[in-house]
Amino acid sequence: MAHAGEKPPMLLSHGELPHPRGTLMEDIETGLKGELQGVIEERTKEANRLVSRIAYLRPRGGGVEWEVPLNRIRPADQ
């Protein structure tokens, strides 16, 4: 059990993709566009409660991936 002020133990796992891998997505906050590479879910170890879902995007044509909260992306053609 975590002590006051400590983050509880977490589990990371691959999450379900909201769109096929390689779909061009847009970060609605920054306007950056990239191809969807994957999703990582963070859950509490004891209760298996979902804490966050992070999408990984890569610039079209290659480059360095970046992460963005899953709820901030949408297909780039919308």
Backbone torsions as a table, in degrees:
resi	resn	phi	psi	omega
1	MET	NA	139.0	-179.7
2	ALA	-76.8	145.3	176.1
3	HIS	-84.1	163.9	179.3
4	ALA	-52.9	130.9	179.3
5	GLY	86.4	-9.0	178.1
6	GLU	-97.2	146.5	175.6
7	LYS	-76.9	134.4	179.1
8	PRO	-67.0	158.0	178.0
9	PRO	-57.0	137.7	-176.0
10	MET	-120.5	155.9	173.0
11	LEU	-117.8	138.9	174.7
12	LEU	-112.6	139.2	177.4
13	SER	-151.5	161.7	175.6
14	HIS	-71.1	133.7	178.6
15	GLY	-101.9	169.8	178.2
16	GLU	-70.3	135.6	178.5
17	LEU	-76.9	135.1	178.3
18	PRO	-76.3	-17.9	179.5
19	HIS	-146.5	162.5	179.5
20	PRO	-59.5	146.8	176.6
21	ARG	-56.7	136.6	-179.6
22	GLY	95.8	-8.5	177.8
23	THR	-64.1	133.3	178.1
24	LEU	-72.9	120.6	-176.5
25	MET	-118.5	157.8	178.4
26	GLU	-123.6	134.3	172.0
27	ASP	-79.1	113.5	-173.5
28	ILE	-68.8	-16.2	179.0
29	GLU	-86.6	-41.0	-175.2
30	THR	-103.4	-19.2	-176.4
31	GLY	83.2	-3.1	178.6
32	LEU	-67.0	143.4	179.6
33	LYS	-120.1	142.7	177.8
34	GLY	-163.4	164.7	179.8
35	GLU	-83.6	133.7	179.2
36	LEU	-65.4	125.6	-179.5
37	GLN	-107.6	-34.0	-177.7
38	GLY	178.1	174.5	178.4
39	VAL	-134.6	134.4	174.6
40	ILE	-115.2	131.8	176.7
41	GLU	-105.8	139.3	174.8
42	GLU	-112.8	126.8	-178.2
43	ARG	-130.8	151.3	174.7
44	THR	-68.9	141.9	-176.1
45	LYS	-69.0	-42.4	-175.5
46	GLU	-74.9	-47.8	-173.9
47	ALA	-101.2	-5.3	-177.7
48	ASN	57.3	32.1	179.9
49	ARG	-83.0	130.2	179.4
50	LEU	-67.2	125.9	-179.4
51	VAL	-104.0	-44.4	-179.7
52	SER	-156.6	157.8	173.3
53	ARG	-130.6	121.0	-176.3
54	ILE	-116.5	130.2	176.6
55	ALA	-94.9	146.9	175.5
56	TYR	-113.5	124.0	-178.9
57	LEU	-117.7	151.0	177.7
58	ARG	-131.5	138.7	178.0
59	PRO	-56.9	142.2	176.5
60	ARG	-60.4	131.3	-178.5
61	GLY	94.2	-4.7	177.3
62	GLY	111.3	168.1	-179.5
63	GLY	133.9	-168.1	-176.1
64	VAL	-84.4	129.6	176.0
65	GLU	-68.2	153.3	171.0
66	TRP	-135.3	162.4	-178.7
67	GLU	-111.1	149.9	-179.7
68	VAL	-150.3	141.9	176.4
69	PRO	-55.4	137.4	-175.8
70	LEU	-57.2	-34.1	-177.7
71	ASN	-75.0	-0.8	178.4
72	ARG	-103.7	6.0	-179.3
73	ILE	-115.8	154.6	175.0
74	ARG	-150.1	159.9	175.8
75	PRO	-56.4	138.5	-173.6
76	ALA	-65.3	-19.4	-178.5
77	ASP	-85.6	2.3	-179.4
78	GLN	-89.3	NA	NA
